[in-house]
């Protein structure tokens, strides 16, 4: 992965009191590892194409230590030069996600 693409790659996610930015590939991979460690099942329900990207409607589910995650979200991938230049995740229930990932 080129340094230029890596510097532009971003993932937004809900945590604590709002949204935080997770810059660069390392941050995205760390966040993804946390999702895997908590046993989250990610179902891609639908994808839609746009002029400069693609959006995925996702359904995340998991149960861990009595905490249930059943949440819908959308991940929008902005493309540049045929590659993902930015990821934005739009979360439907930030308090639910925060509770599950504490």
N, C-alpha and C positions, 0 to 999 in steps of 0.2 A: 504494500500500500504506500502510495506516495506521501511525502510529508505535507504537501499542499492539501490533499484530500483529508488526511488525518487532522489537520488544523481546522478544517471546516466541519468535520463530522460532529454532530451534537445530538444528545438525547435529553429530552425534557421528561421529568417524572414528578409525581406528587410525593411529598414527604413532609412530615412535621406540619408547619403552618401554611404550606403552599407548594409552589413549584420550584425546583432547583434545576440548574443546568449541569449536565454531565459531559464535559468537553472531551474530545479526542477518543480514539478507539479504546484506550485502556479503561477509561471511565465507563464506557458502554459495556465492555466485557465484564467489568466488575459488577455492574448492575445486573447483567444477564446471569452471572454466576449466582448472585443472591436469589434470583427467581428460581433457578434450578435447585439450589440448596433447600428451598422451602417447598419443593415438590409441586410447583405450579404447573398445571396442564394448560397449554395455550392452544386454543382452537381458532384457526383462521376461518371465520364465518363467511366473509365476502371480500372481494377486492374490487376496487374501481380505479380506472386509469384516467389521468388528467394530462394536460398539455406538457407539464414539466414534472410529473411524478405519478405516484401510485399511493392509494390509501387502502389500508387493511382494517376491516372491522374484526376485532378479536374478542374472544370470550375466555377469560382466565378463571380457573377454578382450583381450589386447594383446600385442604384441612390440615392444620398443624397446631398441636398443643391446644386443641379445643377451639381454635380460631378458624372460621370459615371465610374463604374468599370466593365470591361469585360475582364477577365484575366484568362489565363490557367496556372496551376502550377502542380507540382508533389510533393507528400508527400511520403517519403520513411520511412518505419517503420522497424527498425532493431530489430529482436527478439532474446531473450535469455531466455531459459527455458520456452518457450511458451508464454512469455509476452513481451510487447513493452519495449525495453531498451533505445531506442533513436528514435527521430523523426527528420527528416531533410526535410525542405520544400524548394523546388527549384522554384523560382519565375521567370516568363518569362519577366516581365516588372516592374522592381523596381520603376522607376519614377512614373508610373501610380498608383501603390499601395501606394506610399508615398503621392501622391496628394489626393487620396481618404481618407486616414486615418489621414490627418492633422487636 
